[in-house]
Amino acid sequence: MNTVVDLRLRHHDRHATKEIIDDLIDAYAEIYNVPPYAGDPFFSPNTYADRLRAALEMDGFETVTASIGDQLVGYVHGAVLPADRSWWVSLGGSRPEAVRVAAEARKVFWLRELMVRPAYTNRGIGRLLHNAVIAGRAEPWTALTCVIGNEPAHSAYLRWGYQLIGQIRHAPESPVYSAMILPPPPDTP
């Protein structure tokens, strides 16, 4: 069996991501074809494809893929968090002042999706993807949302240093998410 040793990570800008978008949507369809997501229109592959295509147009969009041989086993993508994004604004005063100011200065990376195919979970691939996408970012802060009850992802984010700052809905039809931030390392200017 292939191991993490065989893993190849690759960074993609928006243009390169467009070339592999069908592979990303196929992986999403497999990964989200489990309860409670399967059958929920918010998590349908078509709805996700629309969200992904819209994200491609966001400033600072980037994808990092993980492959073993020719198989895409996981990926992460995100962009600069718009300070006026409705879910972000809805958090109001629960956002620490420093991260609110950082968002206004375009210094918060929004980690929009992080996923690993079921056959490859629990091998550290998610953490490798996470670290790879934030390592080269100009934005010192990272924000993400995680469906409440999505374990083990929720616990992993907390172990990785994320802090809960509130709960949000991305849309009226979406589930409730935990909004989380990862502060920059203490020595970051």
C-alpha positions as CSV (number, residue, x, y, z in Angstrom):
1,M,0.0,0.0,0.0
2,N,1.1,3.5,-0.7
3,T,2.1,5.6,2.3
4,V,2.6,9.3,3.0
5,V,6.2,8.8,1.8
6,D,4.8,8.6,-1.7
7,L,2.7,11.7,-1.4
8,R,3.3,14.6,-3.8
9,L,2.0,18.1,-2.9
10,R,1.4,20.6,-5.7
11,H,0.4,24.3,-5.5
12,H,-2.1,25.6,-8.1
13,D,-3.1,29.2,-8.8
14,R,-6.6,29.9,-10.1
15,H,-5.6,29.2,-13.7
16,A,-4.0,25.9,-12.9
17,T,-7.0,25.0,-10.7
18,K,-9.3,25.5,-13.6
19,E,-7.4,22.7,-15.4
20,I,-8.1,20.2,-12.7
21,I,-11.5,21.4,-11.5
22,D,-13.3,18.2,-12.6
23,D,-10.9,16.1,-10.5
24,L,-11.5,18.3,-7.5
25,I,-15.3,18.1,-7.9
26,D,-15.1,14.3,-8.3
27,A,-13.1,14.0,-5.1
28,Y,-15.6,16.2,-3.3
29,A,-18.5,14.0,-4.5
30,E,-16.8,10.9,-3.0
31,I,-15.8,12.6,0.2
32,Y,-19.2,14.2,0.9
33,N,-21.2,11.1,-0.1
34,V,-21.7,10.2,3.6
35,P,-24.2,11.2,6.3
36,P,-25.1,13.9,7.1
37,Y,-24.0,15.4,3.8
38,A,-25.3,12.9,1.3
39,G,-28.7,14.0,0.0
40,D,-28.4,17.5,1.4
41,P,-28.7,20.0,-1.5
42,F,-26.2,22.4,0.2
43,F,-23.5,19.7,-0.1
44,S,-24.4,18.4,-3.6
45,P,-21.5,18.2,-6.0
46,N,-23.3,20.7,-8.3
47,T,-23.7,23.2,-5.5
48,Y,-20.1,22.7,-4.5
49,A,-19.0,23.2,-8.1
50,D,-20.7,26.6,-8.2
51,R,-19.1,27.6,-4.9
52,L,-15.7,26.5,-6.2
53,R,-16.0,28.3,-9.5
54,A,-17.0,31.5,-7.6
55,A,-14.0,31.1,-5.2
56,L,-11.6,30.9,-8.2
57,E,-12.4,34.6,-8.8
58,M,-11.4,35.6,-5.3
59,D,-8.2,37.5,-4.6
60,G,-5.3,35.3,-3.6
61,F,-7.0,32.0,-4.6
62,E,-4.8,29.0,-4.2
63,T,-5.2,25.2,-4.2
64,V,-2.8,22.6,-2.9
65,T,-3.4,19.0,-4.1
66,A,-2.0,15.8,-2.6
67,S,-1.5,12.9,-5.0
68,I,-0.1,9.4,-4.7
69,G,0.9,8.4,-8.2
70,D,-1.8,9.6,-10.5
71,Q,-4.5,9.6,-7.9
72,L,-5.7,12.8,-6.2
73,V,-6.1,11.9,-2.6
74,G,-6.9,15.3,-1.1
75,Y,-6.7,19.0,-1.5
76,V,-7.2,22.3,0.2
77,H,-8.1,25.7,-1.2
78,G,-8.7,29.2,0.0
79,A,-8.3,32.9,-0.8
80,V,-7.9,36.3,1.0
81,L,-10.9,36.8,3.3
82,P,-13.0,39.8,2.2
83,A,-13.6,41.9,5.3
84,D,-17.2,42.4,4.2
85,R,-18.0,38.7,3.8
86,S,-21.4,38.2,5.4
87,W,-20.5,35.3,7.6
88,W,-17.4,37.2,8.8
89,V,-19.4,40.4,9.5
90,S,-22.1,38.4,11.3
91,L,-19.6,37.5,14.0
92,G,-19.6,41.1,15.1
93,G,-17.8,41.7,18.4
94,S,-16.9,38.1,18.8
95,R,-14.0,38.7,16.4
96,P,-10.9,39.7,18.3
97,E,-9.9,43.2,17.4
98,A,-6.5,42.2,16.0
99,V,-8.1,39.8,13.5
100,R,-10.8,42.2,12.6
101,V,-8.2,44.9,11.8
102,A,-6.1,42.2,9.9
103,A,-9.2,41.4,7.7
104,E,-9.7,45.0,6.9
105,A,-6.0,45.1,5.8
106,R,-6.5,42.0,3.7
107,K,-4.2,39.9,6.0
108,V,-6.5,37.0,6.7
109,F,-6.4,33.8,4.6
110,W,-9.7,32.1,4.3
111,L,-9.2,28.3,4.2
112,R,-12.4,27.4,2.4
113,E,-12.1,23.6,2.0
114,L,-9.7,20.9,3.3
115,M,-10.5,17.3,2.3
116,V,-9.0,13.9,2.1
117,R,-10.5,10.8,0.4
118,P,-11.7,8.3,2.9
119,A,-9.2,5.6,2.0
120,Y,-6.4,8.0,2.9
121,T,-7.6,9.6,6.2
122,N,-5.7,9.3,9.4
123,R,-2.3,9.4,7.7
124,G,-1.5,13.1,8.4
125,I,-2.3,14.2,4.8
126,G,-4.9,16.8,6.0
127,R,-2.3,18.4,8.3
128,L,0.3,18.4,5.5
129,L,-2.1,20.1,3.1
130,H,-3.1,22.6,5.7
131,N,0.5,23.5,6.5
132,A,1.5,23.7,2.8
133,V,-1.2,26.1,1.9
134,I,-0.6,28.5,4.8
135,A,3.2,28.3,4.8
136,G,3.7,30.5,1.8
137,R,0.8,32.9,2.4
138,A,1.4,36.6,2.8
139,E,-1.5,36.7,5.2
140,P,-0.4,36.0,8.8
141,W,-3.9,35.0,10.0
142,T,-6.0,32.1,8.8
143,A,-9.8,31.8,9.2
144,L,-12.0,28.8,8.5
145,T,-15.4,27.4,9.2
146,C,-16.2,23.8,10.2
147,V,-19.6,22.2,10.4
148,I,-20.5,21.7,14.0
149,G,-20.3,18.0,14.7
150,N,-17.7,17.4,11.9
151,E,-15.4,15.2,13.9
152,P,-12.5,14.5,13.8
153,A,-12.0,17.8,11.8
154,H,-13.2,20.1,14.5
155,S,-10.9,18.6,17.1
156,A,-8.0,18.6,14.7
157,Y,-8.3,22.3,14.0
158,L,-8.3,23.0,17.8
159,R,-5.2,20.8,18.2
160,W,-3.5,22.8,15.3
161,G,-4.0,26.0,17.2
162,Y,-7.3,27.4,15.9
163,Q,-9.5,29.3,18.3
164,L,-13.3,29.3,18.2
165,I,-14.8,32.8,17.8
166,G,-18.4,32.1,17.1
167,Q,-21.0,30.2,15.1
168,I,-22.3,31.2,11.6
169,R,-24.4,30.0,8.7
170,H,-23.0,30.5,5.2
171,A,-26.5,30.7,3.8
172,P,-30.0,30.2,5.2
173,E,-30.0,26.6,3.9
174,S,-26.6,25.7,5.3
175,P,-25.8,24.0,8.6
176,V,-24.4,25.8,11.5
177,Y,-20.6,26.2,11.4
178,S,-18.0,27.0,14.0
179,A,-15.9,30.0,12.9
180,M,-12.3,29.6,13.9
181,I,-9.1,31.6,13.6
182,L,-5.5,30.7,13.6
183,P,-3.4,33.5,15.0
184,P,0.0,34.2,13.5
185,P,3.1,32.8,15.3
186,P,4.2,35.2,18.1
187,D,7.3,36.4,16.2
188,T,5.3,37.5,13.1
189,P,5.5,41.3,12.5
